Amino acid sequence: MNESILKKIDKIGLPRIIIALFLISLYVLAPFVGVNLKTAFQDTLIRVGMNIILVLSLVPMIQGGTGLNFGMPLGVEAGLLGAVISIELGLTGMLGFVGAILISLPISIVFGYGYGSILNKVKGGEMMIATYVGFSSVAFMCIMWLILPFKRPDMIWAYGGEGLRTTISVEGYWNKILSKLVLSSNNFSYIGEIIFFLFLAFLIKEYFKSKNGLAMKAVGANEKFAKSLGVNIDKTRVSSVIMSTMIAGIGIIVYQQSFGFIQLYLAPFYMAFPAIAAILIGGASVKKASVFNVIVGTVLFQGVITMTPVVISGVIKTDMSETIRVIISNGMILYALTRKGGQS
């Protein structure tokens, strides 16, 4: 019996059990420190709905053997471009949301192809180079947001008449459009995002059952074996990067419609780290990841960084929520990255 329990613990992973128990204890403690439990659950699910597609975007690159996508900001920038072009064209409602996604996809393909080609030339050092690609893309786009010829008054700086603002509201365009699609109130705005995530997750799972998807998994598992089967290694790796970049672009658009604002310039700089931490906490490794890892990791990560600040602030009777949030989120990121094998 004890041996059976130990096997189950080992399969689930002791760190995930500890984090899950810690999260449950926060929910149990919440009512005793004046935190509304219903609101706490809703806040957690809202954050999960906002971030889960960005975490999902890591799966293709991990499965394709190109490692953890520290270059996610490149895909995020493609999504941001799609979003601001959609607003520039005056697209609203579902047309604006879908338009932003459709505009972002070809941009993501171009960005992903260049990104994947670079990673093919630095095999073995993908994650280090990916970090540089992500950071440099943010720096480059900081220049582009100032010089691209956008003219819509609610997007450009008022005093100069040119250059995009740091923050652009999507109110009046496609704010919370996914929640409106499923006829849910603002209190349940996460339902639309979760349904959209499940749709994308289903497509990804079906893709990995196809010939190309199985080839991608084979490359990630064992390149020599995949090559012996006639798989074009470099082409498959590039395909995995393009997929990841496309999903990251879609993910940031879903994030924006939930958040209510498009954040430009340095906002995407560190977006890869929480997503990577979440999928690693969920049980993924640098060579294997699943939709299940995405769901578990996002719920645990977002749950802890949502609940810990409010509960601790309630205990000590002082508002230190943002300081505690930074400490907890960065601590979890550090913990996850030092256990990138996903085995402990």
N, C-alpha and C positions, 0 to 999 in steps of 0.2 A: 504493500500500500504506500509506504513512504517513498519507495523507489519510483512508483507511478506518479506521485505528486511532484517529485523532483524533476522527472522527465517533462511534466507539463510546465513547470516553472521555467525550465531551461528552454523549452520551445517558445513560450511567450516572451521570455526575457525578464530577468530580475529587475533591471532598471525601469522597464515599462510598468511592471507591477507596482514598484515603489512610487513612481510618478502618478499612476492612476489612484493609488491609495491616498497619496498626498492631496490630489485634486478632490477626491470624495470627501476627505476630512475638511477641506476648505468649504465645501458646500454644506456640510453638517454644521460647521462653526458659524457660517454666515448669519443665520437668523439671530444668534446669541449676541452678535455685535452690531445689530441694527441694519443688516444688509437684507434687502428684499430678495428672497430666493427666486421668485418668478422672474424678476428683472435681471438677476445674475445669470440665470439660464439663457434668457433671451440675448443678453450682451455677448455671452460666449458663442452662441449659435450665429449671431450676426457676424462676429469676427471670423468664425469658421467659414461661413458662406463667402465672405469677402476674399479670403486668402487661399482657399482649398484648391482652386484651379491653378494658381501659381505653384503650389506644391506638386500638383499633378504634372505640370510641365517638365519636371525633373525625370519622370519615368522613362521616356524614350531614350534620353542620353545615357542613363545608367544601364538600361537594357542593351543599348548598342555598344557598350564598352568604352564610351568617351568620358566616363566619370561623372562626378557631381558638377552640375552646371553653374559654376561661379560666374559665368558670362551671361546669366539671366537678364541683367540690365539691358543687354542688346535687344532681346525680345520685347522687354518692357518699353523701350524707346520706339520700337515698331508699332506697338499698341497705342502709345501716346500720339504718334504721328497720325495713325488712323482716326483717333478720337478728335484731334484738333481740326483735321481736314473735314471730318463729318460735320463739326460745328460750323466751320467756315462755309460749307455748302448749305447751311441752314436746315439740315436734316433733323427732324424731331421724332419723338415717340419710338416705336419699334423700328421704324425705317432708319432713324438716326443711329440706334444701337447696332443693328445688323449692318448698316452702312459702314460704321466705324470698324467692325470686325472684317468686313470684306475688303476695305481699303488697306487694313493692316496686314492681311495675309500675303499679298505679293511683296510688300516691303519686308515682311518676316522671311520670306523665301530667299530674297536677295541677301539679306543680312545673314541668314542661317547658312547659306551656301558659302559665303566668304569666311564666316566663322568656322565652319566645318573643314574647309580647305586648309585653314591655318592649323587646326588641331591635328590634321593628318600629317602635317610636317613636323610635329613635336610629340610624337607618340611616346608615352611614358611620363610626359610632363604636362598633360592636358589641363589639369586643374589649376596649376600655377599660371599658365598662359591664359586660361579662361578668365581668371581674376583680372589680369591686365586688360583683356579685351573688354570686359564689363566696365571697368573703371574708365578706360579711355573712351569708350562709346558715350558715357555720360558726359565727360568733359567736352567731347566733340559736339554733342547735341546742345550743350549750354551755349555754344557759339551759334549753332543753327537756329535755335529758338529766337535769337535776336535778329537774324538776317533773313529768315524765310519770309516770303511776301504775304503774310496773313494781314487781312484788312478789317475783319469783323470788330466793331467797337468794343464789344464785351469781352474780347480776348487780348487786345493789344494795350500797351501802356498808354494811359490817357495823356500824360504830359509830353510824350515824344511822338506819338502817332505811329509808332512802329515797335516791333519786338513784342513777343508774347509775354503775358504776365506770369508771375510765379505760380499762381493758383487761379484756375478758371472754373467757374461754376457750371454744372450741367443742368441746373434748374431751368426748366422751360425747354429742355432738349430731350434727354432720356434719363432723368434722375429716377432711380428705383423702378426702372421699367420692367425688370423681371418680376418684381413683387406685384406690380399692377397687372402683369400678364396672367398671373394665377389668382387674381382677385383677392389678394390677402392684404390686410391692413399693415400700416407701418410697424406695428408691434411684432409682426411675423414676416418682416421683409426678407428674412434669410431663406424662406421657403423657395422662392424663385431661383435664387443662386444655387441652392442645393439640388434642385431638380435639373438645372442646367449642367451642373457638375456631373450628376449621374448620367446624363445624356452623353457628355464628352467621355466619361470613364467607360461607358458601354462601347463607344466607337473605338477607343484605344484597345480595350480587351479583345474586340472582334478583329482589330488590325493585327494584333499579335498572334492570332490564330491563322492568319493568311500566310501565303508563301513568303512575302517580303518581311512580314513580322517575325516569322520563325527564323528567317535568315538573319535578321537584326539580333534576335536573342542568341543565336549561335555565335555570332561575332563577339557579342559581349561575354559569352561563357568561355569560348576557346577559339581564338583567331585562326590557329593552325588547322583545327578540325573544320572550321567553316570554310577555309581556303581549299581544303581537300575536297569539299563538297561542291566546289565551283562558285562560291559566293565571292562577289567583288567586294573586298573588305573596305577599301576607301570610299566607294560609292555608298555602301550601306551605312558607314559611320557618318557621312555627310547627311544622309537621309534622316538619321536619328537626331542630328543637331538641328536640321530644318524643322522637324516635327516639334522639338522642344521649344524652339524659338517661336513658332507659330502659336503654340498653346500658351506660352508666356504672354504673347501679345493679346490673345483673347482674355487671359486671366486678368491683366491689368485693366482692361475695359470693363470687365465684370466688377472688379474692385471699385473703379471710378463711379459706375452707376449706383453702387450701394453707398459709397462714401459721400457722393454728391459733388465732388470736385475733381478736376484733373490737376495733378501736381507735377510741375515741370522742373527743369534745371537739376538740382542735386537730389531731388526726392528719390529717384530710382537707385541711388548710389549703393545702398546696403540692402536692397530688397532680396538679394539672393540668400543672404545668411539665415534669416528666420525660416525661409522655405526649406533650405537644406537641413537645418537643425530639426525641423518638424518631421521630414521624411526619415531621417536617421533615428530619431526618437521612436518613430513608428515601426522600426525594425528593418529598414532597408540597409543594404550595404553598398559599396562603391560599384558593385557589379550586378546587383540584383535588387529589384524594387517592384512593388505591386500596388494596385489601387487600394488594397487593404492597408498597406503601410502608410499610404497617403491619408486615408481616413483616420486611422488610429493616431498617427503622429500629429495631424493638424488639430484634432480634438484635444489631445493632451497638451500640446504646446500652447495653443490659444486659450485653453481653459485655465492653465496655470498662470499665464501672464495677465489674464483678465481678472481672475479671482484673488490672487495673492495680494496685489496692492490694496484693494478695497477692504479685504478682511483684516490685513495687518494694520491699516490705517484706523479701522474700527476698534482694534484691540488697544492700540497705543493712544487713541483719541487725538491724533494729529494727522493732518493731510500731507502725507509723504508719498502719495500714490504714484506720481510720475517717477520719483527717485527709485522707489521700490520696483516699479515696472522695468526700468532700465537695468537695474541690478539682476533681476530675475531673468529677463529675456536674454541678456548677454551671457549670464551664467549658464543658461540652458543651451545656448548656441555653442559656447566653449565646451561644455560637457559632451554635446552631440558630436562635434568635430573631432574631439580626442578619442572618440569611439566609432570612427567612420567605417569600421569593418562590420558594424551592425550585429556583432555576435555577443555583446555584453550589455 
